[in-house]
Amino acid sequence: MNTIKKSNIGMFDDHYLGSIEERVIRDTKAAKAAGAKVVGVYCAFTPKELVAAAGAIPVALCSGSDIPILLAERHLPRNLCALIKSSYGHAIGDSCPYFTATDLLLADATCDGKKKMFELLGRKRPLYLLQLPQTAATEESHAYWLGELRRIKVLLERETGSAITDDRLRAQIVIYNRLRSTVHEAFRLNMGEIPLLSGRELDTVTSMAGFECNLHSRIDEIEQAIAAARQRGRDRQYQAGVAGRPRILLTGCPTTNRKVLNLIEDCRGVVVAMESCGGLKTVGNLVPEDGDPLANLARTYLDIPCACMTPNPARLDLLRSIIRDYRIDGVVELTWDGCHTYNIEAFQVEECVGAAGLPYLHIITDYSENDTGQLKTRIEAFLELLN
């Protein structure tokens, strides 16, 4: 792949991702021209395998830009989470090419802010709200979630005119399991003494680059990036550039906006692992490939240890394993201002990190750059503790 030729520390940059996005957009335009539908997805709980098995193209729509927030605040309260406002602002302003391409939206009833925002968003596009159970701890919850997925199956079949057979669904489970395994392999590059990817590079390399079209090509691109990172890791100049930097676990809200991630690494920390959505939280468990495919999807997806679930002990178990396996020196928790769900659960996370004998820093912020100087000072002081 001609985008992987650099040998410096930041070889997987925005230019690298941009070339992949261009390829993904070309593939999607061709598929749409052939009649494929595009389905927007807002949360990790929605099984994209179902969308793909209907011959449609999934695209994740949560946004990380602060530009559309002012527009969103015409309808939404200012003290709402920036992720919600950004997603909504892009939609009503038609400023996101991914949203503009959608024919249908699938949304999950996770936090209260998203649920009520989705009521307004349904005026822009046909939207189905999956009634996500509040707990994954009971068999009744799993049975209920399976019922929701059955309704989604019927909806997708009606919208696309394509039957979702068990065989088609199993085939997509195999593909998405391969994707999860490949992304997980990219993260595991940082288990050794010398991390082979920075947090920014991890975020770039594992990004789905918008439309999830032609996953085989995307998996191949990630595998090539993994091979290039391994080769670079043998370079003594690279090793000297990353050796001794504090190894940080970034947890909490989705890192759709890179402000905190960038600040940590600008201050010479290295984010060797991210537990949030899109990170290790959602790639660790594969969907069983034998048996009832819909039931397997329901159980695997509902067991994602998101803070919207209560109780949520699996997240703490995951954090303990990441701290051990990735040789973590300190934990930074990111909470977007207004996200009460993660803000409250942060109390238990701090206890968990403290019990592991590690320093913990909780950052509450939004997408704006107004507090960047203050955050930089706090992060620098935190990293000094780890040296």
C-alpha positions as a printed Julia matrix, in Angstrom:
387×3 Matrix{Float64}:
   0.0     0.0    0.0
   1.62    3.21  -1.14
   0.56    5.16   1.96
   2.92    3.17   4.22
   6.42    4.31   3.33
   7.47    6.58   6.18
   9.81    5.42   8.92
   9.21    8.25  11.39
   7.14    7.99  14.55
   4.02    9.53  13.01
   3.82    7.54   9.81
   0.08    6.81  10.17
  -1.24   10.37   9.93
  -4.29   12.19   8.55
  -2.93   11.84   5.0
  -2.78    8.07   5.46
  -6.39    7.97   6.7
  -7.52   10.41   4.02
  -6.38    8.09   1.24
  -8.4     5.26   2.81
 -11.47    7.48   3.17
 -11.25    8.35  -0.52
 -11.22    4.65  -1.4
 -14.14    3.91   0.93
 -16.21    6.77  -0.54
 -15.54    5.55  -4.08
 -16.61    2.02  -3.15
 -19.76    3.31  -1.45
 -20.76    5.5   -4.4
 -20.43    2.52  -6.7
 -22.52    0.35  -4.36
 -25.21    3.03  -4.03
 -25.34    3.41  -7.79
 -26.0    -0.33  -7.93
 -28.93    0.05  -5.53
 -27.42   -0.47  -2.06
 -28.96    1.39   0.88
 -26.87    3.22   3.5
 -27.88    2.75   7.14
 -26.62    5.17   9.79
 -25.67    3.68  13.16
 -25.12    5.65  16.38
 -23.9     3.12  18.92
 -21.79    0.01  19.36
 -24.84   -1.99  20.46
 -26.34   -2.09  16.96
 -25.12   -5.25  15.14
 -23.74   -4.05  11.82
 -23.78   -7.67  10.67
 -27.55   -7.37  10.31
 -27.24   -4.28   8.12
 -24.59   -5.87   5.92
 -26.53   -9.14   5.62
 -29.37   -7.12   4.07
 -26.97   -5.87   1.4
 -26.88   -2.39   2.96
 -23.84   -0.33   3.99
 -23.46    0.6    7.7
 -21.9     3.94   8.64
 -21.15    5.2   12.17
 -22.5     8.74  12.67
 -21.3     9.95  16.08
 -19.23   13.06  15.43
 -16.15   14.69  16.92
 -16.3    18.22  15.5
 -17.26   21.31  17.5
 -18.24   23.26  14.34
 -21.93   22.18  14.19
 -22.57   22.52  17.93
 -23.77   26.13  17.77
 -26.4    25.11  15.22
 -27.45   22.15  17.37
 -27.97   24.43  20.38
 -30.9    26.05  18.6
 -32.8    22.88  19.48
 -30.75   21.25  22.24
 -29.66   22.53  25.68
 -26.17   23.98  25.97
 -25.31   21.71  28.92
 -25.81   18.55  26.84
 -22.9    16.28  25.89
 -20.84   17.61  22.97
 -20.96   14.27  21.15
 -24.76   14.42  20.98
 -24.83   18.06  19.91
 -22.17   17.55  17.26
 -23.97   14.55  15.76
 -27.28   16.42  15.69
 -25.8    19.65  14.35
 -24.2    17.85  11.43
 -27.53   16.19  10.64
 -29.73   19.29  10.63
 -27.07   21.33   8.86
 -26.44   18.69   6.17
 -22.73   19.2    6.81
 -21.75   15.53   7.15
 -21.43   13.54   3.9
 -22.0    10.31   5.81
 -25.35   11.46   7.21
 -26.38   12.94   3.86
 -25.9     9.54   2.22
 -28.12    7.65   4.69
 -31.48    6.15   3.79
 -32.33    4.9    7.3
 -31.07    5.47  10.85
 -30.76    2.83  13.57
 -30.3     4.28  17.05
 -30.01    2.73  20.52
 -31.77    3.99  23.64
 -28.57    4.37  25.67
 -28.34    7.66  27.61
 -31.3    10.02  28.17
 -29.72   12.77  26.07
 -29.39   10.57  23.01
 -32.89    9.13  23.39
 -34.53   12.55  23.34
 -32.23   13.86  20.57
 -33.24   10.91  18.42
 -36.88   12.04  18.63
 -35.85   15.23  16.83
 -33.46   13.48  14.47
 -36.32   11.3   13.25
 -37.68   14.38  11.48
 -34.67   14.32   9.14
 -34.51   10.63   8.28
 -36.57    7.5    8.91
 -35.29    6.36  12.33
 -35.87    3.23  14.37
 -34.98    3.43  18.06
 -33.85    0.12  19.51
 -35.11   -0.15  23.08
 -31.88   -1.21  24.73
 -32.31   -2.97  28.1
 -30.74   -1.21  31.07
 -28.94   -4.33  32.22
 -27.17   -7.28  30.64
 -27.27   -9.23  33.91
 -30.51  -11.18  33.34
 -31.73  -13.73  30.82
 -34.9   -11.66  30.45
 -32.8    -8.75  29.14
 -31.09  -10.97  26.58
 -34.45  -12.35  25.44
 -35.83   -8.82  25.1
 -32.8    -7.67  23.09
 -33.16  -10.66  20.79
 -36.74   -9.53  20.17
 -35.49   -6.06  19.21
 -33.02   -7.55  16.74
 -35.81   -9.61  15.19
 -37.77   -6.4   14.63
 -34.7    -4.77  13.07
 -34.27   -7.78  10.78
 -37.83   -7.38   9.47
 -37.36   -3.63   9.06
 -34.12   -4.01   7.1
 -35.62   -6.68   4.87
 -38.56   -4.39   4.08
 -36.35   -1.35   3.41
 -33.81   -3.17   1.24
 -36.01   -5.78  -0.4
 -33.41   -8.38   0.53
 -33.97  -11.42   2.75
 -31.58  -11.82   5.71
 -31.07  -15.57   5.75
 -29.15  -17.39   8.46
 -26.41  -18.19   5.94
 -26.01  -14.54   4.93
 -25.96  -13.5    8.56
 -23.35  -16.12   9.47
 -21.19  -14.97   6.56
 -21.24  -11.4    7.9
 -20.47  -12.61  11.42
 -17.34  -14.3   10.05
 -16.25  -11.1    8.27
 -16.87   -8.85  11.27
 -15.14  -11.31  13.59
 -12.11  -11.12  11.32
 -12.3    -7.32  11.53
 -12.48   -7.42  15.35
  -9.56   -9.82  15.52
  -7.48   -7.63  13.21
  -8.22   -4.46  15.2
  -7.41   -6.33  18.41
  -4.12   -7.44  16.86
  -3.28   -3.78  16.19
  -3.85   -2.95  19.85
  -1.76   -5.92  20.97
   1.24   -4.37  19.22
   1.51   -2.2   22.33
   1.74   -5.02  24.86
   5.51   -5.23  24.57
   8.1    -3.08  26.29
   8.27   -0.77  23.25
   4.79    0.3   22.0
   4.67    0.01  18.22
   1.81    2.48  17.69
   0.97    5.76  19.4
  -2.61    6.35  20.48
  -3.16    8.7   17.56
  -1.83    6.07  15.18
  -4.0     3.37  16.76
  -7.04    5.58  16.33
  -6.13    6.21  12.69
  -5.14    2.66  11.77
  -8.25    1.06  13.31
 -10.71    3.72  12.1
 -13.4     2.4    9.79
 -12.96    5.56   7.68
 -16.7     6.19   7.42
 -18.77    3.81   5.33
 -18.23    0.13   6.15
 -18.07   -0.92   2.53
 -15.77   -3.69   1.25
 -14.55   -4.85   4.66
 -12.07   -7.25   3.09
 -10.11   -4.29   1.71
 -10.27   -2.47   5.04
  -9.01   -5.54   6.9
  -6.15   -5.9    4.42
  -5.22   -2.23   4.99
  -5.11   -2.72   8.75
  -3.01   -5.86   8.36
  -0.54   -3.98   6.15
  -0.34   -1.22   8.77
   0.36   -3.84  11.44
   3.18   -5.31   9.36
   4.64   -1.84   8.76
   4.46   -1.01  12.47
   6.29   -4.23  13.36
   9.0    -3.43  10.83
   9.35    0.14  12.15
   9.54   -1.2   15.7
  12.87   -2.84  14.9
  14.39    0.55  14.04
  16.68    1.82  16.83
  15.82    5.45  16.14
  12.13    4.68  16.6
  12.8     2.72  19.79
  14.79    5.62  21.25
  11.95    8.01  20.41
   9.31    6.14  22.4
  11.33    4.42  25.14
  10.66    5.71  28.61
   7.48    7.58  27.8
   4.69    7.01  30.36
   2.28    4.32  29.16
  -1.28    5.62  29.45
  -4.65    3.88  29.34
  -7.33    6.26  28.05
 -10.79    5.25  29.21
 -14.24    6.81  29.48
 -16.38    8.46  26.8
 -15.82    7.76  23.09
 -12.76    9.58  21.75
 -14.67   10.91  18.72
 -12.83   14.17  19.36
  -9.05   13.76  19.8
  -8.42   16.8   22.0
  -7.42   14.89  25.14
  -5.67   12.09  23.22
  -3.56   14.67  21.38
  -2.72   16.56  24.57
  -1.49   13.41  26.33
   0.85   12.58  23.47
   1.93   16.18  22.89
   3.07   16.1   26.53
   5.16   13.01  25.71
   2.91   10.37  27.13
   1.94    7.48  24.88
  -1.62    6.13  24.89
  -0.9     2.43  24.49
  -4.53    1.35  24.97
  -8.04    2.8   24.7
 -10.91    1.05  26.43
 -13.7     3.24  25.05
 -16.16    2.49  22.23
 -14.2     1.62  19.11
 -11.36    0.42  21.31
 -10.8    -2.67  23.41
 -14.31   -2.57  24.87
 -15.87   -3.57  21.56
 -13.28   -5.83  19.89
 -12.4    -8.31  22.61
 -15.38  -10.66  22.29
 -16.11  -12.49  19.04
 -19.61  -13.52  18.03
 -20.0   -17.32  18.04
 -20.1   -18.56  14.45
 -22.09  -21.74  15.15
 -25.71  -21.97  16.24
 -28.5   -19.38  15.92
 -26.78  -16.31  14.4
 -29.34  -13.79  15.63
 -29.27  -15.12  19.19
 -25.46  -15.06  19.11
 -25.49  -11.43  17.98
 -27.97  -10.47  20.69
 -25.92  -11.98  23.51
 -22.52  -10.73  22.33
 -23.63   -7.16  21.67
 -25.67   -6.77  24.86
 -22.64   -7.88  26.86
 -20.6    -4.83  25.76
 -19.57   -3.27  29.12
 -20.86    0.27  28.49
 -21.54    2.68  31.35
 -25.19    2.85  30.27
 -25.57   -0.66  31.73
 -26.19   -1.18  35.41
 -24.58   -2.91  37.12
 -21.45   -2.82  34.96
 -18.74   -4.94  36.66
 -17.42   -6.25  33.31
 -15.93   -2.83  32.54
 -13.88   -2.93  35.73
 -12.72   -6.46  34.9
 -11.68   -5.26  31.45
  -9.77   -2.3   32.9
  -7.87   -4.61  35.27
  -6.83   -6.87  32.41
  -5.73   -3.93  30.23
  -3.68   -2.46  33.1
  -1.92   -5.8   33.47
  -1.47   -6.77  29.82
  -0.44   -3.35  28.49
   1.94   -2.48  31.36
   0.0     0.67  32.15
   1.73    3.42  34.18
  -1.31    5.67  34.64
  -4.99    5.94  33.7
  -6.71    8.99  32.22
 -10.5     9.0   32.21
 -12.25   11.26  29.69
 -15.78   12.43  30.4
 -17.53   14.77  28.0
 -19.16   17.58  29.94
 -22.82   16.71  30.51
 -22.34   12.93  30.33
 -23.7    11.95  33.74
 -23.51    8.24  32.92
 -19.73    8.09  32.62
 -19.2    10.84  35.18
 -20.9     8.85  37.92
 -19.23    5.57  36.96
 -15.85    7.34  37.16
 -16.03    6.97  40.96
 -15.83    3.17  40.63
 -13.16    3.41  37.95
 -10.96    5.54  40.21
 -11.37    2.96  42.99
 -10.44    0.18  40.56
  -7.34    2.01  39.33
  -6.31    2.88  42.88
  -6.6    -0.76  43.93
  -4.19   -1.59  41.1
  -1.72    0.89  42.6
  -1.8     3.34  39.68
  -2.33    7.11  39.44
  -5.66    8.25  37.97
  -6.62   11.51  36.28
 -10.25   12.41  35.53
 -10.75   15.01  32.79
 -14.16   16.58  32.22
 -14.23   18.71  29.08
 -16.03   19.43  25.81
 -15.01   19.74  22.17
 -13.91   23.38  22.35
 -10.29   24.53  22.66
 -11.09   27.0   25.48
  -9.58   24.87  28.25
  -6.63   23.44  26.3
  -3.99   25.36  28.27
  -5.47   24.32  31.6
  -5.74   20.69  30.53
  -2.16   20.7   29.24
  -0.95   21.88  32.66
  -2.91   19.14  34.44
  -1.72   16.43  32.07
   1.91   17.53  32.29
   1.72   17.42  36.1
   0.11   13.96  35.97
   2.79   12.6   33.63
   5.51   13.99  35.91
   4.19   11.71  38.64
   4.86    8.72  36.42
   8.52    9.44  35.64
